[in-house]
Amino acid sequence: MDLFVPGPCGPLEAKLWEPPKGAAIKVAAVFCHPHPLYGGTMDNKVVFRAAKGLAEAGIATMRFNFRGVRRSAGEHHGQGGEADDVGACLDWMQARHPTAQLWAGGFSFGSRTAVQRALVDERIRRLVLVALPVKAFQVGYFAEVRQPGLVVMADRDEFGTLAELRRQFPTLPPGFEAVEIPNSGHFFDETGLELQACVREYALRHLQELP
């Protein structure tokens, strides 16, 4: 489903995958794209694969374009406003699925942004982060996360590997799992299906824990 979500700077362009009509929806997720100034959009192939993994697990999953990207209103100003865009998308998902648990996630810049939102939004119950760019950006606030989650890294990622993640964060936030996919660069060019399966397996496992 293609749609527009009311955002802080105007409408945000989005795409929504939902389970078949009549299926129980226990989780609704919002997944964020990489940096707007470097061509990041909701149609990025890594975003697509990770979000598809969530959707295949039976999660209502939204991808969206941050402010100023394609048909989303506003502009990127470098002051962290994208975290508010995530909040607006979560508002929309919560209104549509009021009994569902809310998850958030993202790829690269999108993973940073999901973490930033999670620090101020207790509605987010779980995080799914792909290629958290621990080498390219300061992400010390990751240590403050209180939600459980998954972080998937690529072993040949110039912006941060699992070894670098563990060097910076010898103890991951409580309830966090870390996985590294071998033979992968930042964009998982040859391993997109492995990423998708990794996210799907994680989501299915934790969906089983919900009533």
C-alpha positions in Angstrom: 0.0 0.0 0.0 1.3 3.4 -1.0 0.3 6.3 1.3 1.2 9.6 3.0 1.6 9.9 6.7 1.2 13.3 8.5 4.6 14.4 9.6 6.1 17.3 11.5 7.0 19.1 8.3 4.1 17.9 6.2 3.2 14.6 4.5 5.7 11.7 4.5 5.7 9.3 1.6 5.4 5.7 2.8 4.8 2.1 1.8 3.0 -0.4 4.0 3.0 -4.2 4.0 0.4 -5.9 6.1 -0.5 -9.5 6.7 -3.6 -10.9 4.9 -6.9 -9.6 6.0 -8.1 -11.4 9.1 -4.7 -12.3 10.3 -3.8 -11.3 13.9 -1.3 -8.5 13.9 0.8 -8.6 17.1 3.5 -6.2 15.9 3.7 -3.1 13.8 7.1 -1.9 12.7 8.6 1.3 11.1 11.9 0.8 9.2 14.1 3.8 8.3 16.4 4.4 5.3 20.0 5.5 5.0 21.3 9.1 4.8 19.1 11.5 2.8 22.1 13.4 1.5 23.7 10.3 0.0 20.8 9.0 -2.0 19.0 7.1 0.8 15.3 6.3 0.2 12.8 3.8 1.4 13.4 1.8 -1.8 17.1 1.2 -0.9 17.7 -2.6 -1.4 18.9 -3.2 2.1 15.9 -1.4 3.6 13.7 -3.5 1.3 15.3 -6.8 2.3 15.2 -6.1 6.1 11.6 -4.8 5.9 10.6 -7.8 3.8 12.0 -10.1 6.5 9.8 -8.4 9.1 6.8 -8.6 6.8 7.4 -12.3 6.1 7.2 -12.9 9.8 3.7 -11.5 9.9 4.5 -8.0 11.1 2.8 -4.9 9.7 5.8 -3.1 8.3 6.1 0.5 7.1 9.0 2.0 5.0 8.9 5.7 4.5 10.9 8.6 3.1 12.4 11.1 5.6 11.6 14.7 5.2 12.7 16.2 1.9 13.3 12.8 0.2 11.3 12.4 -3.0 7.7 13.3 -2.3 8.1 13.8 1.5 7.7 17.4 2.6 10.4 19.4 4.3 14.1 19.2 4.1 17.1 17.6 5.8 18.8 20.2 8.1 21.2 18.0 10.1 19.6 18.6 13.4 18.1 15.2 14.0 14.6 16.0 12.9 14.3 12.6 11.2 13.7 11.1 14.6 10.5 13.1 14.8 9.5 11.7 11.4 9.9 8.2 12.9 7.6 9.3 15.8 5.0 10.5 13.3 5.0 7.1 11.5 4.7 5.3 14.8 1.7 7.5 15.7 0.1 6.4 12.4 0.9 2.7 12.9 -0.4 2.9 16.5 -3.7 4.4 15.4 -4.1 1.8 12.7 -3.1 -1.2 15.0 -3.9 0.0 18.5 -3.3 -3.4 20.1 0.0 -4.2 18.3 3.4 -3.9 19.9 5.5 -1.2 18.1 9.0 -2.0 16.8 11.4 0.3 15.0 14.6 -0.2 12.9 16.7 1.0 10.1 19.7 0.7 7.9 22.9 2.7 8.4 21.8 6.4 9.1 18.3 4.9 9.6 19.6 2.6 12.3 21.1 5.6 14.2 17.8 7.4 13.8 15.8 4.5 15.1 18.0 4.4 18.2 17.7 8.1 18.7 13.9 7.8 18.7 13.9 4.8 21.0 15.7 6.8 23.6 12.8 9.2 23.9 9.8 6.9 22.9 8.9 4.2 25.3 6.3 2.9 22.8 9.1 1.2 20.9 9.4 -2.2 22.4 12.1 -3.7 20.2 14.8 -2.5 17.7 16.1 -4.1 14.5 19.3 -2.4 13.4 21.2 -3.1 10.2 24.8 -1.8 9.7 24.9 0.5 12.6 27.7 2.9 11.4 29.9 2.8 14.5 33.1 3.7 12.6 31.6 6.5 10.5 29.6 8.4 13.2 29.5 8.9 16.9 26.8 6.6 18.2 27.7 6.4 21.9 24.1 6.9 22.8 23.5 3.3 21.7 24.7 2.3 25.1 21.7 4.1 26.6 19.1 2.0 24.8 16.8 0.1 27.2 14.8 -1.8 24.6 16.0 -5.2 23.5 16.9 -5.8 19.9 19.0 -7.1 17.0 22.0 -5.5 15.3 23.2 -7.1 12.1 26.6 -6.1 10.8 28.6 -6.9 7.6 32.1 -8.3 8.0 33.5 -6.1 5.2 31.7 -2.8 6.1 34.0 0.2 6.0 31.5 2.0 8.2 31.7 -0.5 11.0 32.0 -4.3 11.6 30.9 -6.4 14.5 34.5 -6.3 15.9 34.3 -2.5 15.9 30.9 -2.6 17.5 32.1 -4.8 20.3 35.3 -2.7 20.7 33.1 0.4 21.3 30.4 -1.5 23.3 32.0 -4.4 25.1 28.7 -4.9 26.8 25.7 -4.5 24.5 22.5 -3.0 25.8 20.3 -5.5 27.8 18.5 -8.0 25.6 20.5 -7.1 22.4 21.7 -9.8 20.0 24.5 -9.1 17.5 25.0 -11.0 14.2 27.6 -10.6 11.5 26.9 -11.8 7.9 30.1 -12.9 6.2 31.3 -11.8 2.8 29.3 -8.7 3.0 30.0 -5.0 2.4 27.9 -2.1 3.7 25.2 -2.7 1.1 25.0 -6.5 1.4 25.3 -6.7 -2.4 25.6 -10.5 -2.5 23.9 -11.4 0.8 20.6 -9.5 0.7 18.6 -12.7 1.0 20.7 -13.8 4.0 20.0 -10.5 5.7 16.3 -10.9 5.0 16.3 -14.4 6.4 18.2 -13.3 9.5 15.7 -10.6 10.2 12.7 -12.9 9.6 14.1 -15.6 11.9 14.7 -13.1 14.7 11.2 -11.6 14.3 9.5 -15.0 14.2 11.3 -16.1 17.3 10.2 -13.1 19.3 6.7 -13.0 18.0 6.3 -16.5 19.5 6.9 -14.9 22.9 3.9 -12.6 22.6 0.4 -13.6 23.8 
